[in-house]
Amino acid sequence: MAETLKKQEYFIIGTMSGTSRDGLDLVYVKLSKAISWDYEILAAKTYGYSPTWFSKLGNAINLSDIKLAELNKDYSNFLADQILHFIKEFNIVKIDAVGSHGHTVIHQPDQGVTFQLGNLAMIADKINKPFICDFRIQDVLLGGQGAPLVPIGDQLLFHNYDACLNLGGFSNISIKKGNNIIAYDICALNTILNALANQINLPYDAAGVHARQGEIINPLYQELQELRYYDLLPPKSLGIEWVNAHVLVILKKYVDHNVRDLLHTYTIHSANQIAKNLNSISAVLVTGGGAFNDFLISEIKNKVSCDVIVPSANLVDFKEAIIFAFLSVLKLRGEVNCLASVTGAKYDHSSGKIFNPNT
C-alpha cells in the first residue's frame, strides 16, 4: 500500500497544539520531493483556545481514566470541527491527509507512558479524510522517549541550518552532526513564562516587556540552574509532570516576589540553559512563540557567537504544524519518521497511526 502512496507532491493539513495552550495551529502545506524535500505554506491560522478549553486542557492531567476518556472524545470532536472550519475558511479542496500532533496530557516515557488528546479514529470519519496521528506511543513502546518528534523534519526540510531551536511550551533543539542528528528538550519555557504572566492578567508577556523591567532574584536563579535534568545526557525529554514536580516547587518559594522579577529571573535562566546548547554551531533557526520574545532572544544572542536566525512570522508560528504534516507524509510512504538517535528507541521507525474514513 505504501508504494502506491509514493508520489512527488502531497497536499496536507498539519495541526499542532502545544503545552502552553496558546492555541491550535493549522497549516495547509504542499510537500514535494525532487532531489530533496521542499514545502510551501498555502494557508495557515492559529485558533486560540477559549477560556473553557484552556482550563480543561490544563486540568486534564488530574482527571480519572474515565473522565480523561470523556475529555478525549470531546477534544476529538472539537479538533475535527476546527479542521472543518479551517478547510471552509480557506476554501481548501485538494487534501491527501490530515496529520496531527494532538495535545499532550501525560508524558512519562521512563515509565512507558505517554498520552495525547485527539488521536481517535472518529476524527477521520468526521472530516472524511485520512487522519494520521499518535506519533509518540510506538516510540515509547520501543524504549524511546517519544519526543522530540520534529528532528526528521529539521533534517529533511530545514537542512540549511546547523541546528533548529524551538521556543514553545518547552525549549527543544535539533543539532546536525554530519549525517546524524541529535535532539532533546532543553528546559521548560512558555509553560512557565505564560503562567507567570497570567498572574498579572496577561495571556503572555508580549516581547518580554515585563521580564525586561524586572531584576534578577539570585537565590531563585541558583536553584533553577541546579536542576538535575540539565546534567543528563540525551536522549531526554520533558513533560508537564516534571514542571509540576520540580520547577513549580521552586517557584512557590518565591510567591511574594514581584512578578516582573520572577519573569526576568526565569528568562535569564532559560537563556543561559539554551545558550549552553549552542556551542560549536554557526547558525541556528529559531521558531515557536518564544521567537517573538525580544528580551529572551537578546539574552540568548548576548551569550552565543553563532548566528541566531528568526525567520518570517509564518514559519515561526507554523513550523511544528508543517513538520507534523511532513511526518504524516513519511508515514503514508512507509518511510522512517522517528529517529532512534534522537529518542533512544531500539531502532529508526515509521511511527503514527493512519485512520481512514469509513464513508
Secondary structure, 3 states (H helix, E strand, C coil): CHHHHCCCEEEEEEEEECCCCCCEEEEEEEEEECCCEEEEEEEEEEECCCHHHHHHHHHHHHCCHHHHHHHHHHHHHHHHHHHHHHHHHCCCCCCCEEEECCEEEEEEHHHCEEEEECCCCHHHHHHCCCEEECCCHHHHHCCCCCCCCCHHHHHHHCCCCCEEEEECCEEEEEEEECCEEEEEEEEECHHHHHHHHHCCCCCCCHHHHHHHHCCCCHHHHHHHHCCHHHHCCCCCCCCHHHHHHHHHHHHHHHCCCCHHHHHHHHHHHHHHHHHHCCCCCCEEEEECHHHHCHHHHHHHHHHCCCEEECCCHHHHHHHHHHHHHHHHHHHHCCCCCECHHHHCCCCCECCCEEECCCC
